[in-house]
Amino acid sequence: MVVDDHPLWRDAVERDLAAAGLDVVAVAADGREALARFPAARPQVVVLDLQIPAPDGVEVTTEIVRQDPSVRVLILSASGEHADVLAAVKAGATGYLVKSASREELLTAVRRVADGDPVFTAGLAGLVLGEFQRISDAPTPDPSEPRLTERETEVLKMVAKGLSYRQIADRLVLSHRTVQNHVQNTLTKLQMHNRVELTRYAIERGLDAE
């Protein structure tokens, strides 16, 4: 699903995605249209501009992730402002590209986000992880927290270090699908929505340093 209030840009993104063999199930020009069409369209990935007529991209992200925690949101925005990036990620976005990205970068990002990989324009990934680390006060583990298996913990450590599913699969000699299943099971146990939240959880517990 492509959401952007600029018709030429929206049409270009839709055309590029379709030409690459991806199925664009809906388009929308503003927040209200996006929220109205989302339930019926049920897209796997939403390519979303932040600066759209109300509700804005952050509010739309919050609401569609609430409706369907499995949806992946890729922000495609003219803004590279740190506050915008962090607001989008905290709302549940899995990736963030600025509009200066090339067609190839966009297509790669859509496919990676569909797999659950966080994708950011160069320089923004460090900002996001740095912010999560800054607000973390390394809380004492809660005994009531769900217990992860040894393999789930092993996969989680690699997620925290920024490895893709395929890289994790290669290192652990597992199939890509098995790694996806471990991550999905971990998300379910921890009641989280995406890999960005999972990475924050792991960093708060120092798993990225292990």
N, C-alpha and C positions, 0 to 999 in steps of 0.2 A: 504494500500500500504506500502510495506517495502523497505526502501532504506538503503543499507549498502554495502561497498566495500569489506567486508570480507565474502566470500561465505559460510563458515561454520556457522558464526554467523547469516547471513541473512537467511540461510536455517533453522536454529534452531528456530529463531523468527517466521518465516512463519509457521513452523510445529506446534509450540505451539499455535499460534493464530487459525490455522485451527482446531486443536484438541479440542479447547475450543468452537468450533461452529461458529467462526467468518469467514467471507468471505474475503480472500485475493485476491483482484482483479488485483494486479500487483506487481512486484518486480523490483528493479533497483539497479545497482552497482555503479552509479556515478550521479553527478548532471545533466549532459546532458541527460542521459537516463531517469532520474526521470521527468525532464521537458517535455521530448518528450512523455512519456507514461501517464502523468497525465491527459491531456485533454480528452483522450478516456476512461481512467479507472474511472475517477470521484469518487475517494475514499472519504468516510466520514472522515476517519482518516488516516494520514500519519505518520508512525513510521520511524523516520529519524535520521541517524547518522550525527553529525556535521562535522567530519573530513573525508569527501569523496572527490574524485577527482573533480576538478572544473566543474561547480560552487559549492562552498561548501554549507554546510547545512543552513547557515544563508541566503545566496543568494537564495537558493531553496525555503526556507520558505517565504521570501519576495515575490517571484514571484508567488508561488501557491496561497498564500493568496490574492494577487492582482487579480489573475484570478478568484478565487472562495472564497469570504470572509466567506462562511459558513464552509469551510474545517477546521478540527482540526489537528494541528501538535503536535505530541508528540516526543520530542527529546530524543533519547536513545544514550548516548555518554559515552565514557571512561573518558571524562574530567568533573571535577566538579569545574573548575576554574570559579570564579565569573564573569570575563569578558565574558566568553563564555555563561554563563547562561543568563546574562543581554542582550547580543547581540541577542540571540535566541528569548527571550521574546519580545524585542523591534521590532524584525522582524515579530512577529505575532504568535509565538509558544504558545500553550495553556498549555503545560506541559513539564517537563524536568526530566528525570530519568538518573542516572548513570548506567553503565552496570553491576555493582555489584548487581543490584536489582534482586530479585528472580522472578521465572516464575509467581508466584501468584501476586506479586507486579506489574509486567508488564501487566498482564491480567486485573487486577483491574484498573490500570491507563488508559488502552485503553478504557475500558467501561466508566469510569468517564469523560475522555476527550471527548468521543463521545457525552456525555450529556452536554458538555460545561463547566464542572468543571475544574478549574486550578489544576494541580497535579504536585507536586515537590518532589524530594528526600528530606528526612528529613534535615532540616536546610536551604534549598534553598528558601523556600517560604518566610521566614522572610527576606532573602537577597533581594528578588525581591521587596517586599512591602516596605522595608526600603529604597531602592534606589528610588522608585517612590515618597516616602514621602520627601526624601532629595531634589529631583529636583523640587518639587512642591513649588511654592511661593504663594499658596492660592490666585489665581487671583480673582478679582471682577467678579461676575457672569455677563455674557454678555446678555443684554436684548434680543438680537437676537437669543439666544440659544433656541432650541426646548423645549417646555414645557412638562414635564412628568406629568402623572396623579398621584393622591395621592397613588394609589396602586402600580404603577411602582416605585415611590420614596421609598415606604416601602420595596419593594422587593430589590431595589438597595442597601439600607442600609444593608440588610442582606447579599447580595452578597459581599459587602465591608468588612464584618466581617468574610468572609470565609466559610459561610454556604453553603452546597450543595443544589441542587434543592429539594431533598427529605426532608431535614431538614426545608427548607423554607416552603414547602408545608404543613408539619406537624404543624408548628407554626402558619401559617395563615389559617389552615383548608381549603386548596385548593388542587386541583389535581396537580400531578407532571406536567402534560401537560399544565395546566393553568399557572403555574410558568414559564415554558419554554417559553410560548407565551409572558408573560410580559417582560421577559428578551430579547427575540428576538425583540419585539416592541421597547424597549429602545435602543437596539443596532442600529436598523434601524433609529430611530429618531436622535441619536447622531452620526450617520455615523461611527460606530465602528465595529470591526471585531470579537472580542471575549471577554470573561469574564475578562481576564487580563487587557485589555484596560479599561473595564468598572470599574474594581476595582480601577485602577489608577485615573480615573475620579472622583469616589466617595471619595477617600482619599484626593484628591486635594481640595475637597469642604467640607471636615470634616465630611462626612456622616458616616464614620466608627466609629466615637466617639459618635454619637447620640444614 
